[in-house]
Amino acid sequence: MPKWGYYLREQWRKCFASHLSTEVQNAIGIGIFHFIN
């Protein structure tokens, strides 16, 4: 993979993670909470 492709993929991944991190973490936390209980 060319360096620019890797760079764009990393930038997209960071943007995607930062945009959905809280929602995903909340969903995972709720899922674990219900799984434990």
Secondary structure, 3 states (H helix, E strand, C coil): CCHHHHHHHHHHHHHHHHHHHHHHHHHHHHHHHHHHC
